[in-house]
């Protein structure tokens, strides 16, 4: 199981990204990660919509490049 996780989160030289990011559109987190998820930060809905639109655009660009 750990080997599979490592393969999915390793940055590949060809795609310059992780397979996990290309599938899910975000970097993986594990239970021991100390950062706080974006959803818990203080933001209004307009900021969240703009942030998500930028995320989806970047994901589409990276998928096309892969």
TORKE-243124 format. One record per atom (N, C-alpha, C): residue in one letter; x, y, z. Coordinates in pm, whole numbers, plus 50000, padded with zeros to 5 digits. Layout:
% TORKE-243124
aXYZ ...
% end
This chain:
% TORKE-243124
x500814988250000 x500005000050000 x500875012650000 x501915012850080 x502795024550086 x503515026549954 x503875015649887 x504555016549758 x503655023049655 x502405019349652 x501455025249559 x501285040149586 x501195043949713 x501075058049749 x502285065949700 x503465060449719 x504685067349676 x504685069249525 x504255059449450 x504195060749304 x503215071549262 x502125072949334 x501105082849297 x501445097049339 x502315098749436 x502625112249483 x504015117149439 x504745108749368 x506075112649321 x505945121349196 x506705132149190 x506705140849073 x507445133848961 x506785132348847 x507375125548733 x508065135448641 x509175131348583 x509965140548500 x509255144248371 x508445135548315 x507755138348189 x506605148148210 x505735145348306 x504545153848328 x504835165648419 x505955165348490 x506325175648586 x505235177448694 x504565166648724 x503525166848827 x503325152848880 x502455151648977 x502155138549034 x500915132748970 x500835119548955 x499605113548904 x498395117048991 x498595117949120 x497495121549211 x496925135049174 x497785144949148 x497315158349112 x496565158048980 x497075150648883 x496425150148752 x495035143848760 x494825134848853 x493515128348867 x492575136648954 x493055141249069 x492175147649167 x492245162949169 x493245168849105 x493335183349098 x493855190049223 x494445182549313 x495065188149433 x496155178649479 x497065183749558 x498125175249610 x497575166949726 x498085154849744 x497565146149849 x497955150949988 x497145147250084 x497475149750225 x497375136450298 x498165135350401 x498125123350484 x497725127650625 x497255118650707 x496775122450840 x497775130350924 x499065128650903 x500065135750982 x500385149650932 x499825153950819 x500095167250766 x499605177950864 x500385188450880 x500055198550980 x499355210850922 x499275212150791 x498625224050736 x497105222850746 x496465234350749 x495005234750762 x494385234750623 x493355226950599 x492705226750468 x492185240550430 x492145243350300 x491715256350249 x490305259750294 x489455249850307 x488055252350340 x487885259050477 x488855257650566 x488745263450699 x489265277750708 x489855282850600 x490335296550601 x489165306150584 x489305318150636 x488255328250626 x488255334150485 x487225331750409 x487085337150274 x485605339050245 x485325347750148 x483935348650105 x483745339949980 x482525338149937 x482225329149827 x482855333549695 x482955346749672 x483565351549548 x485025347249540 x485745348549651 x487135344249654 x487245329249628 x486365321549689 x486395307049670 x486095303249525 x485145310049463 x484805307149324 x485965310549231 x486615321949254 x487775325749173 x488925315849194 x489155312149318 x490215302649350 x489965289249280 x488745284349286 x488415271449224 x488515272349073 x488105283449013 x488205285148868 x489675284848825 x490545291448901 x491985291148869 x492535276948883 x492105269848988 x492545256049008 x492155247348890 x490905248348846 x490425240048735 x491125243548605 x491405256348583 x492125260348462 x493545254848463 x494215255848577 x495575250448589 x495575235348571 x494595228548629 x494495214048615 x494315210148469 x493445217148398 x493245214348256 x494505216348175 x495245227048205 x496515229548136 x497515218448162 x497615214248289 x498585203748323 x498175190248264 x496875187448258 x496425174948196 x496715175048047 x496525186347982 x496815187447839 x498295185647812 x499125191147899 x500565189947882 x501045175647905 x500335168147988 x500725154348018 x500345145747901 
% end
